[in-house]
């Protein structure tokens, strides 16, 4: 099971909106310890590397590693 709740959900929305114009595809990796996004733009010029530790969330639970696809 995966559950994550931020006190201010708009923070995660702002992160996604910040990278959606830069990259077309990305994977959001969820583990017991963190949520991580690492991807490159199509020209291989820019690298996006975002990590949110479980402590950053009001509530966080990830029973097994998950990979969530992101496509803009």
BELKA-V602686 format. One line per field, one symbol per residue. ss: DSSP state (@ for helix, = for strand, . for the rest). psi: psi as a letter, one per 30 degrees, with the letter a starting at -180 (. if undefined). burial: b if it has 16 or more other ideal C-beta (glycine too) atoms within 10 Angstrom, else e. A space follows every 10 residues. Layout:
ss->???
psi->???
burial->???
This chain:
ss->.====....@ @@@@@@@@@@ ....====== ...======= ......==== ===@@@..== ==...===== =.
psi->kkkkkkejff eeeeeeeeff feleklkjkk aeflkkkkll lffhekkkjk kjleffkekk kjflkkjkkk k.
burial->eeebeeeeee ebeebeeebe ebbeebebeb eeebbebebe eeeeeeeeeb ebebeebeeb ebeeeeeeee ee
